[in-house]
């Protein structure tokens, strides 16, 4: 899930800015454009990172597309989408998520295979700093993101206690690559009222307003194309009918080429809609230019 670690650390043998001839579309060092987080923005699987999607540098335009599967004991989450990066400064992203309740839908009285869906429209801007260059300073790359989420089950999520089926998250993220240690670290603060990433609506009968949640991850380069690491994301607990737990993962990310990356992870999403121990496989494929 923390596919961003793979992306950034593959360039651990580099120590300076891109050559002038590379500062165009496709000129970034391998994997430094990130992969898609669960909401579609460049980052790790669970966490938003400060990097901008695509392989472009400051003089170009790049982009990425992804497809993701999270297979849990009682549920299945799928996602697809894409992002465009402009001059390594601004990112526009989109993702569509489908949450399949499978047999759990029948147990919840919804019907077997009942699905929730949402569309996520995102924008991110790099405020200052650089994740890769500037190794003589501890200053990370810092970005601000906005993600607007629109769910498709308005009446049902309200019946479950949510206040709205749509909502907007605001995320401040920081990312730094420590080349001398082959290490990437990142953190973010998300101001949100989303229930289960927004799939079960926003706000609830316990808490209604936005509150600050933390996202963080770290990865270590094992070989030039393989990164191992871990990731954490806290979530609000707004609904009385179902406790919501924080999420974790352990991942392995592999860079097949400059344009293709694959990530596999063991993800623990905790309790979902009264079903406990929702732990399973996360797999994601991304292409970028």
C-alpha angles and dihedrals in degrees: 000000000000088000088152089075091062092047097053101037098053086076092057091120092061125090111173146040122297117272115264091250090055096052094099137079108321093015101118120112113263113295097352091121094073132227130257122288119210090276094050100254121122110274142073126326095268102014134065114231130203094241124104121239122253137037096273125119127209094297100048152053124246140166149184142213128202145185121197137186127192111187114195131175093260106012142040126211121195128181138180133175148112145240138209123211122203119202090332086283110085130037130193116192142178132190135175118206128195120193112197115199092196111180091348088069090066092048089052092050094249099106130261113293094015108165136208120201139185140180119221122202115190142184128185133182128193107232102187144325131046126253095213110023126057097057090166090071134055090219108124129207108269126198139176120219136187121199121187114196126197118192126201101215104068099153095043098048089049090052087053090055104267118136098215139010092218133050147152130242125202117206132190111192138181128195132183132178115207100202096186090060098035085235134136123194130181142171138182140186115218120197103206148139095196121140112218091349088314098301090113094042133256131294121359151200091288101043129005109182136070119275134182118266128183129232123186142160143171133194139185126212109236096175130358089271104030129072128181122195152124138251139199134195128180120211135197119255103218106146125079096204095061133026115229120214133200118261132237138177144185113210148187116201123193127193107212092181141333088282105036131058132175126197130191123184145169104234128195112196094169120213118000122185092338093312109118133209098028097180125149152115126323118194126176135176122196134183122194141179 
